[in-house]
Amino acid sequence: MADNDDLGSVSGLPDELGIDSDLQKSQQELTVRLDTRRYGKAMTIVSGFDLPRDELKEVASTLKQKLACGGTVEDGEVELQGDHTDRVHDILHDMGYQTTD
C-alpha cells in the first residue's frame, strides 16, 4: 500500500498513475486572444497557465511545432507569430487544457 508521501495532492491517488497532472491541466482555464504587433503583424496570445517556466516552454514548443510558426514565452504567456486562434483551441484541448476566447 502506498504511504501518504506517494499520493497526489490533487487527486489523492498514487503519483505513478499521473492523474494529478491531467487534473491540473483540466482545471486551468486558458484564454486565447489575437494581438497586433509592430507593422500590423498578428500574434496569438495564450494566457492563464499555472505552470513552472520550463513546463510552459515545453507547451510553447509543442504549439510552435504543431502550428509551424515561431513564438516565445513572455510574462507567463505563450506568444505565437501569426493568427492561429482557430487551430490553437483544438491543439490545447488535445493536450488536456480548457480554453476560452
Summary of the structure (lengths in Angstrom):
residues: 101
radius of gyration: 15.8
end to end distance: 43.9
largest distance: 60.8
contacts: 262
relative contact order: 0.19
helix: 43%
strand: 28%
